[in-house]
Amino acid sequence: MNQNNNVSDVVENLIEICRDGEKGYRDAASHVKRTDLKTFFTEQGAQRARFADELQVELSKFGKPETKESGTVRGAMHRAWIDTKAAVGGGDKTILESVERGEDSAKESYQKALSEGLPGNVEEIVRRQASNVVNAHDRIRNLRDAA
């Protein structure tokens, strides 16, 4: 596989991860009771949508068409699990735990992407986004611990 195809595959994967995060945060916001969590989750969902759009621009530079906006099967299953927990009475702490697991997966995906030897401009974007993902994860962990 040539370098452009490898970079395209990495970027496409991150776009899917961002779409999963966008939908996961939106779903979590619909289930939590605390308004500060609703606001935070809504903001994070919007940020992941922007991340996906930003990566899509880079992907188009490699001649790839726009990717699907659905995310991954794994992400859909994770959201269904959050819905189930919320339906059986899981509180905000349970939702925070589930969101943190999703963020663990996002962190791993970004770390893997950064180990792929991306071109400078793409690596810079991915590195910045990865930093935001880590910050969100840490904030969620702290919120979970305080709950």
C-alpha positions, 0 to 999 in steps of 0.5 A: 500500500502506498503512503497516500493510501495509508494516510487516507486509511488513518484519517478515515478511521479518525473521522469515524472515531470523531463521528462516534464521539459526536453521536456518543456525546449527544446521546449522553447529553440526552440522558444526564440530569445535571445541566453542567454535564449536558452543556459539557457533553453538547460542547464536546459533541460539537467539537468532535463534529468539527474535528471530523470536518477538519479531517475530511478536508485533509482527506479530500486533499488525498483525492478521497471522497467524503466518508460516511457520517455514521461512525462505527458499529462499535460506536453504535453498540456503545451508544446502545449500551449507554441507552440501556444503562440509562433506561434501567436507572443508571445515573449520571455517574454511570453515564460518565463511566460509559463516556470515559470508556468511549474516550479511552477508545478515542485516545487509543485511536489517536495514539495509534494514528500518531505512530503512523508517520503522518505528513506534517500538516496532517500530523499537526492536526491529529496531534492538536485533536489528540490533545483535546481528546486527552483533556476531555477524557481527563475531565470526564474521569475527574467528573466521574470520580467526584460523582 
